[in-house]
Amino acid sequence: MNGLDKIKDQILNEANSAAGEMVTQAKEEAKAILQKAEDEAKTEGKKLAEKSKVQIENQRERFQSGMELQRKQAILSAKQDVIAEILDSAYEKLLNQEDAGYFEMVLKMVEKFALPQEGSIVFSTKDLGRMPSGFEADINQAAQKKGGSLELEKDGRNMEGGFVLVYGGIEENCTLKAMFHSAKDDLSDQVHKLLFA
């Protein structure tokens, strides 16, 4: 082999060696890049899994909270229905009690609501028809205790239980319905305490 062939071989060997080193280096760089990408993918996967876990937990908590709210609303609605039934039943019992008890209650109401002035009292047509004899005198006696007087109106009105007081053209609604309506919240609270406390 002559000198030129030796130089060529040496150049080829050096080139092959350099190329081999470059290939090895490129493989190592590619391996490092792949490992880095794999590590990043694992880290990102963990982050996504954690995020998903948090989202699922939040959804579960919202669902449970919604279910609890619906449960509480259903219980409240049921309680309100029971209270309304009891109040309706009490109202009906007051309206439909026997005459003696009913007019005794009415007289107590007159004693409470009569004013110390002249006026008149209006009953329902039904109550005028079943009013006990001497009740008009009892009404006046109750009004006199308060320093006033009440004249019984002979024409009844279409109303349920109780009465209306009229003083100088101003009416005070003392019907049982009005009494129940004005005391509804207080009565509901009392029934609630009795039943659910």
C-alpha positions in Angstrom: 0.0 0.0 0.0 1.4 3.3 -0.9 1.3 6.5 1.1 -1.8 7.8 -0.7 -3.8 4.7 0.1 -2.7 5.0 3.7 -3.8 8.6 3.9 -7.2 7.6 2.4 -7.6 4.7 4.8 -6.6 7.0 7.7 -9.1 9.6 6.6 -11.8 7.0 6.1 -11.1 5.5 9.5 -11.2 8.9 11.2 -14.5 9.7 9.3 -16.0 6.4 10.3 -14.9 6.9 13.9 -16.3 10.4 13.9 -19.5 9.2 12.3 -19.8 6.4 14.8 -19.3 8.9 17.7 -21.9 11.2 16.1 -24.4 8.4 15.8 -23.7 7.2 19.3 -24.1 10.8 20.6 -27.3 11.3 18.5 -28.7 8.0 19.9 -27.9 9.2 23.5 -29.5 12.6 22.8 -32.5 10.9 21.3 -32.7 8.6 24.3 -32.4 11.5 26.7 -35.1 13.4 24.8 -37.4 10.4 24.8 -36.8 9.9 28.6 -37.5 13.6 29.2 -40.7 13.4 27.1 -41.7 10.2 29.0 -41.0 11.8 32.3 -43.0 15.0 31.3 -45.9 12.8 30.1 -45.9 10.9 33.4 -45.8 14.2 35.3 -48.6 15.6 33.2 -50.6 12.4 33.5 -50.3 12.6 37.3 -51.4 16.2 37.2 -54.4 15.4 35.0 -55.2 12.4 37.2 -55.1 14.7 40.3 -57.2 17.3 38.6 -59.7 14.7 37.5 -59.8 13.3 41.0 -60.4 16.8 42.5 -63.1 17.5 39.8 -64.8 14.1 40.6 -64.7 14.9 44.4 -66.1 18.4 43.8 -68.9 16.9 41.6 -69.6 14.3 44.3 -69.8 17.0 47.0 -72.1 19.1 44.9 -74.3 16.1 44.2 -74.5 15.2 47.9 -75.1 18.9 48.8 -77.9 19.0 46.2 -79.4 15.8 47.5 -79.2 17.0 51.1 -80.9 20.3 50.1 -83.7 18.3 48.3 -84.1 16.1 51.4 -84.4 19.1 53.7 -86.9 20.8 51.4 -89.0 17.7 51.3 -89.0 17.4 55.1 -89.9 21.1 55.4 -92.7 20.8 52.9 -94.0 17.7 54.7 -93.9 19.6 58.0 -95.7 22.6 56.5 -98.4 20.3 55.1 -98.9 18.7 58.5 -99.0 22.1 60.3 -101.5 23.4 57.7 -103.7 20.3 58.1 -103.7 20.7 61.9 -104.6 24.4 61.7 -107.3 23.7 59.1 -108.7 21.0 61.4 -108.6 23.4 64.5 -110.4 26.1 62.4 -113.1 23.6 61.4 -113.5 22.4 65.0 -114.0 26.0 66.2 -116.6 26.7 63.4 -118.5 23.5 64.0 -118.5 23.2 67.8 -121.8 22.9 69.6 -123.7 26.2 70.1 -123.0 26.8 73.8 -119.2 26.5 73.4 -119.2 28.5 70.2 -121.1 31.4 71.7 -119.1 31.3 74.9 -115.9 31.7 72.7 -117.6 34.5 70.7 -118.5 36.4 74.0 -114.8 36.2 75.1 -113.8 37.6 71.7 -116.3 40.5 72.2 -114.8 41.1 75.7 -111.4 41.3 74.1 -112.1 43.4 71.0 -114.9 45.7 72.0 -113.9 49.4 72.2 -115.1 52.0 74.8 -117.6 53.6 72.4 -120.9 53.1 70.8 -121.0 50.7 67.9 -122.7 47.7 66.3 -121.9 44.0 65.9 -122.6 42.0 62.8 -122.9 38.2 62.7 -123.3 35.7 59.9 -126.8 34.7 58.9 -126.1 31.2 60.3 -125.0 32.5 63.7 -128.0 34.8 63.9 -130.2 31.8 63.4 -128.6 29.7 66.2 -127.8 32.5 68.6 -129.1 31.6 72.2 -131.7 33.8 73.8 -130.3 36.5 76.0 -127.0 36.6 74.0 -127.6 40.1 72.8 -127.7 41.2 76.5 -124.5 39.3 77.2 -122.9 41.2 74.3 -124.0 44.6 75.7 -122.8 43.7 79.1 -119.4 42.8 77.7 -119.2 46.1 75.8 -120.3 48.0 78.9 -117.4 46.5 80.8 -115.1 48.2 78.3 -117.1 51.5 78.6 -119.0 51.2 75.3 -122.1 49.6 73.9 -122.9 47.4 70.9 -126.1 47.1 69.0 -126.8 43.8 67.3 -127.4 44.2 63.6 -130.5 42.2 62.5 -129.2 41.5 59.0 -126.5 38.8 58.9 -123.6 38.7 56.4 -122.3 35.9 54.3 -119.2 34.9 56.4 -117.9 32.0 58.5 -117.9 32.3 62.3 -117.0 35.2 64.5 -118.3 38.7 63.9 -117.6 42.2 62.6 -117.5 45.3 64.9 -118.6 48.6 63.4 -117.6 51.9 65.1 -118.5 55.1 63.2 -118.4 53.4 59.8 -115.0 51.7 60.5 -115.2 47.9 60.6 -113.0 45.6 62.6 -113.0 42.1 61.2 -113.2 39.7 64.1 -114.2 36.7 62.0 -112.5 33.4 62.9 -111.0 33.4 59.5 -109.4 36.8 60.0 -108.2 35.8 63.5 -106.6 32.6 62.2 -105.0 34.5 59.3 -103.5 37.2 61.5 -102.2 34.6 64.0 -101.1 32.0 61.4 -97.4 32.4 61.8 -97.6 32.3 65.6 -99.9 29.3 65.5 -97.7 27.5 63.0 -94.7 28.1 65.2 -96.5 26.7 68.3 -97.7 23.6 66.4 -94.2 23.1 65.0 -92.7 23.3 68.6 -95.3 20.8 69.8 -94.8 18.3 67.0 -91.2 18.6 66.0 -89.2 20.0 69.0 
